[in-house]
Amino acid sequence: MNKMGLLKVINPVLFPAFLLQVVTSLIMFFRIKIPHAPVVFEIHEYNGLFIIGLIIAHIVLNWGWVKATYFKKIARKT
């Protein structure tokens, strides 16, 4: 699979994973009472590791754009 194909898979997976992380964070922060609360902590931890992997892959696949955008060579004025 080429770079664009991988990004077409990673990007749509990254968004719901991020939303799940936000929801579990809010549940834990506000101490919302739900059944099976320890499961929320497990989901939060494993999803966090999953997101880290997705973010690393996303940055690696977009590294050319990152370099071109943020590490431009400054042209010297003569």
C-alpha positions as a LaTeX table, in Angstrom:
\begin{tabular}{lrrr}
\hline
Residue & $x$ (\AA) & $y$ (\AA) & $z$ (\AA) \\
\hline
Met1 & 0.00 & 0.00 & 0.00 \\
Asn2 & 1.32 & 3.43 & $-0.87$ \\
Lys3 & 1.59 & 6.47 & 1.39 \\
Met4 & $-1.74$ & 7.99 & 0.35 \\
Gly5 & $-3.49$ & 4.66 & 0.82 \\
Leu6 & $-2.14$ & 4.37 & 4.35 \\
Leu7 & $-3.19$ & 7.92 & 5.17 \\
Lys8 & $-6.71$ & 7.14 & 3.90 \\
Val9 & $-6.86$ & 4.39 & 6.51 \\
Ile10 & $-5.04$ & 6.10 & 9.38 \\
Asn11 & $-6.81$ & 9.47 & 9.28 \\
Pro12 & $-10.40$ & 8.14 & 9.58 \\
Val13 & $-9.32$ & 5.77 & 12.37 \\
Leu14 & $-7.50$ & 8.52 & 14.25 \\
Phe15 & $-10.57$ & 10.75 & 14.61 \\
Pro16 & $-12.91$ & 8.29 & 16.41 \\
Ala17 & $-9.98$ & 7.07 & 18.54 \\
Phe18 & $-9.41$ & 10.68 & 19.59 \\
Leu19 & $-13.12$ & 11.13 & 20.39 \\
Leu20 & $-13.10$ & 7.95 & 22.49 \\
Gln21 & $-10.10$ & 9.30 & 24.39 \\
Val22 & $-11.92$ & 12.58 & 25.05 \\
Val23 & $-15.07$ & 10.80 & 26.26 \\
Thr24 & $-13.19$ & 8.48 & 28.61 \\
Ser25 & $-11.17$ & 11.46 & 29.90 \\
Leu26 & $-14.35$ & 13.39 & 30.69 \\
Ile27 & $-15.87$ & 10.37 & 32.45 \\
Met28 & $-12.79$ & 10.04 & 34.62 \\
Phe29 & $-12.33$ & 13.78 & 35.23 \\
Phe30 & $-15.93$ & 14.41 & 36.31 \\
Arg31 & $-16.11$ & 11.05 & 38.11 \\
Ile32 & $-19.28$ & 10.10 & 36.28 \\
Lys33 & $-20.80$ & 6.99 & 37.81 \\
Ile34 & $-21.17$ & 4.27 & 35.20 \\
Pro35 & $-21.35$ & 0.51 & 35.47 \\
His36 & $-18.05$ & $-1.28$ & 34.92 \\
Ala37 & $-15.97$ & 1.83 & 35.64 \\
Pro38 & $-12.65$ & $-0.08$ & 35.64 \\
Val39 & $-13.30$ & $-0.94$ & 31.99 \\
Val40 & $-13.28$ & 2.77 & 31.17 \\
Phe41 & $-9.77$ & 3.06 & 32.61 \\
Glu42 & $-8.61$ & 0.08 & 30.56 \\
Ile43 & $-10.15$ & 1.50 & 27.39 \\
His44 & $-8.55$ & 4.87 & 28.10 \\
Glu45 & $-5.09$ & 3.37 & 28.61 \\
Tyr46 & $-5.08$ & 1.06 & 25.59 \\
Asn47 & $-6.70$ & 3.63 & 23.34 \\
Gly48 & $-4.04$ & 6.13 & 24.41 \\
Leu49 & $-1.30$ & 3.75 & 23.29 \\
Phe50 & $-3.18$ & 3.12 & 20.04 \\
Ile51 & $-3.44$ & 6.88 & 19.40 \\
Ile52 & 0.28 & 7.35 & 20.03 \\
Gly53 & 1.00 & 4.76 & 17.34 \\
Leu54 & $-1.44$ & 6.37 & 14.92 \\
Ile55 & 0.03 & 9.83 & 15.52 \\
Ile56 & 3.57 & 8.59 & 14.94 \\
Ala57 & 2.48 & 6.91 & 11.70 \\
His58 & 0.58 & 10.05 & 10.66 \\
Ile59 & 3.62 & 12.28 & 11.24 \\
Val60 & 5.98 & 9.87 & 9.46 \\
Leu61 & 3.70 & 9.67 & 6.44 \\
Asn62 & 3.32 & 13.47 & 6.34 \\
Trp63 & 6.97 & 14.26 & 7.09 \\
Gly64 & 7.59 & 15.73 & 3.63 \\
Trp65 & 4.82 & 18.26 & 4.17 \\
Val66 & 6.07 & 19.04 & 7.69 \\
Lys67 & 9.58 & 19.71 & 6.40 \\
Ala68 & 8.34 & 21.84 & 3.52 \\
Thr69 & 6.05 & 23.87 & 5.76 \\
Tyr70 & 8.01 & 24.34 & 8.97 \\
Phe71 & 11.65 & 23.86 & 8.05 \\
Lys72 & 11.90 & 26.11 & 5.02 \\
Lys73 & 15.33 & 27.41 & 4.19 \\
Ile74 & 15.47 & 31.14 & 4.64 \\
Ala75 & 16.58 & 32.79 & 1.43 \\
Arg76 & 19.42 & 35.24 & 1.89 \\
Lys77 & 18.88 & 38.76 & 0.69 \\
Thr78 & 21.85 & 40.23 & $-1.12$ \\
\hline
\end{tabular}
